[in-house]
Amino acid sequence: MATRYHNISGETTTELFSAEDSIRARSISIVNTHASIACTVDLYAGTLSTTKSTVATKYYLLKAVELPVGVTLEHDFGSLSDSTGQFGLYIKLTKSASETPTVDVIIS
């Protein structure tokens, strides 16, 4: 079951919701919660590989967007839904310093 609220830490790809979750997302809010470092954000819809271990196909909504400390990025999707049950929503953080990036994500 998907959740609309996420606390994400580290340079990792995180699945915000899977294709099977049937989420209808209208907007997303991403805030950099780290005290001192900016991070770079990739946000994309994607399909999993046949082994379901990697994202095989990516459709970027945000690519290499720098999010400064304490800044909130809001992105309006209009209505991002997938009636085919084929796409999930993923976020990838990249740090800009030697510390671990942290963000909070709310999907509306």
N, C-alpha and C positions, 0 to 999 in steps of 0.2 A: 504494500500500500504506500502510495506516495505521500510525502509531506510537502507543505507549501513553505516551510520555515527550515532554514539550514544554517548551521555554524560550520564554516569550512576553514581548515587550517592546513597549510603545506602546499608544496608544488605537486599537485596530483590532479588527475581528472576525476571529477565527481559527477555521478548521475543525479540530476535533480528530480527527474521522473523518467520512467521507462515507457516504452511504447505500449505496454499492456495496461498502464495506469489510466488511460483515457482522460487525461487532464486537459481542460480548456484553460489556457493561460492568456490573460489579456495584457498583463504587464509584469515586469520584474524590477525589483529594487536590490541593488548590490552596494553595500557600504564597506569601506576599508576600515576594519576595527583595530588594526595594529597601531601601536602608540608612536612608532617612529619611521616606518618604511612604506614606500609606495609599492604597489604590485601591478602586474599586467594581467588583464582578464581576457580570456577567449570564451565566448558563449556560442554554442552551436546545437542545432538539431542533428541527429545522426541515426544511422542504422548500425546494429551490431554485426560483427563477423559471424560466420556460421558456427564458430566455437563459442560465441558470445563473450569472448575475452578481450576484444578490442573494438573500437568504433571503426567500422569499415568505410562508411561514407559520411562526410561532414558537410553541413550547410551552415556557414557562419552567420550569426546575427551580430556579433561583436568580434573583432579580431585585433589582438595586440593593443587593447585600450588601456592606457595607464590610469590607474586609480590612486590619486594622492591620499595621504593620511587623512582620515576623518571625512572623506568625501563620499557622497551617495550618488550613484548612477542609477537613474530610472530609465527604463526602456519600455515603450509601448509597442506591443505586438499587433494591436488591432484585435485579432482573434486568432491565436495560434492553436489550432487543434488538428488532430490527425485521425480522421475516421478510418484510416486503413490499419491502424495499430502497428505502424512500421517505424515510427520515429520516436526517439527519446530526446530529452534536453540535457545537455552536459555543460559543465563549467570547468575551465582549467586556469589555475593561478600560476604565475611565474613571479619569483621574487626579484627585487631590484637591488638587494643587498644580501648580506650573509645570514639574515634572520628569516624566520618562517612567516610567510604572508598569512593573514587571517581576514576573512570577510564574513558578513552575515548576508543571507539571501532571503527575500520574501517574494513569493510568486502570488500574484492576485488573479 
